[in-house]
């Protein structure tokens, strides 16, 4: 069983920044791929970004077009923690952000990751 705990959400004005964290239980990084999704009110959950480890300290990142150049995913395998740095936030980024862990690389086509966190709210005001 994998437990994912997100933190770092909050309210910010447009143009501001937030950093989300996702702490995973156990040796999650060695067994699962990690990513972030979000769900805005009245909308379906959507892929934001994911990470694929390619070595002890290197990884490949994937991003939704809507966040490319503004969001950065990173991870610390020693801490079993994934981060989402969000810059130049826009009101349309307002959503509940979920961390996810999956047995395969997470992409926009990944509808049901193996594990979800409880979500952390991000609110961006104009």
C-alpha positions in Angstrom: 0.0 0.0 0.0 1.3 3.4 -1.0 0.3 6.5 0.9 0.7 9.9 -0.7 0.4 13.1 1.3 0.3 16.5 -0.5 1.0 19.9 1.1 1.8 23.4 0.0 -1.5 24.5 -1.5 -3.0 27.9 -0.8 -4.3 31.1 -2.2 -2.2 33.4 -4.4 -2.7 36.3 -6.8 -2.2 35.9 -10.5 1.5 35.9 -11.4 2.5 34.4 -8.0 4.1 31.1 -7.2 3.4 28.1 -5.0 5.3 24.9 -4.4 3.5 21.7 -3.7 5.0 18.7 -2.1 4.0 15.0 -2.2 5.5 12.8 0.5 5.3 9.1 -0.4 5.5 6.2 2.0 8.0 3.4 1.6 10.4 2.9 -1.3 7.9 4.4 -3.7 10.3 5.9 -6.1 12.0 2.6 -6.8 8.7 0.9 -7.7 6.3 3.6 -9.0 6.2 6.5 -11.3 4.9 9.8 -9.8 2.9 12.7 -11.2 0.4 15.4 -10.5 -3.2 15.9 -11.7 -5.7 18.6 -11.0 -9.5 19.0 -10.9 -11.2 22.4 -11.2 -14.8 22.8 -10.1 -17.2 21.4 -12.6 -14.4 19.9 -14.7 -12.8 16.5 -15.1 -9.5 15.6 -13.5 -6.7 16.4 -15.9 -3.0 15.5 -16.2 -0.5 18.2 -15.2 2.9 16.7 -15.1 4.8 13.5 -14.3 8.3 12.3 -13.7 10.3 9.2 -14.8 13.5 8.4 -13.0 16.3 7.5 -15.3 19.1 7.1 -12.8 20.0 7.9 -9.2 19.6 11.6 -9.6 18.3 12.2 -13.1 14.8 12.0 -14.4 12.7 12.9 -17.4 9.6 15.2 -16.9 6.4 15.4 -18.9 4.1 18.4 -18.9 0.6 19.3 -20.1 0.8 22.0 -22.7 -1.1 24.4 -20.4 1.6 24.4 -17.8 4.8 24.1 -19.9 7.3 26.8 -19.1 5.5 27.7 -15.9 5.5 24.5 -13.8 8.4 22.3 -12.8 8.3 18.9 -11.3 11.2 17.5 -9.4 11.9 14.9 -6.8 14.1 13.8 -4.0 14.4 10.1 -3.9 16.1 10.1 -0.5 13.1 11.8 0.9 10.5 10.0 -1.3 9.1 13.4 -2.1 8.0 14.9 -5.3 7.7 18.7 -5.7 5.6 20.8 -8.1 6.9 24.4 -8.5 4.3 26.5 -10.0 5.2 30.0 -11.3 3.3 32.6 -13.2 0.0 31.3 -11.8 -3.2 32.1 -13.6 -6.8 32.0 -12.3 -7.4 29.0 -14.6 -4.8 27.1 -12.6 -7.3 27.1 -9.7 -8.0 23.5 -8.8 -7.6 20.7 -6.3 -4.1 19.2 -7.1 -3.6 15.5 -6.6 -0.4 13.6 -6.4 -0.4 10.1 -8.0 1.7 7.0 -8.1 1.5 4.4 -10.9 3.2 1.3 -12.0 3.9 2.8 -15.4 4.9 6.2 -16.6 2.1 8.6 -16.0 0.8 10.5 -19.1 -2.3 12.4 -20.1 -3.7 9.0 -21.1 -3.4 7.7 -17.6 -7.0 7.8 -16.3 -6.7 5.7 -13.1 -3.3 5.7 -11.4 -2.7 3.0 -8.8 -2.7 5.5 -5.9 -3.9 9.0 -5.3 -3.2 11.5 -2.5 -6.0 13.4 -0.8 -5.4 16.6 -2.8 -4.4 20.1 -1.9 -6.3 23.2 -3.0 -4.7 25.9 -5.1 -6.6 29.1 -5.6 -5.4 31.9 -7.9 -7.2 35.2 -7.8 -7.1 37.8 -10.6 
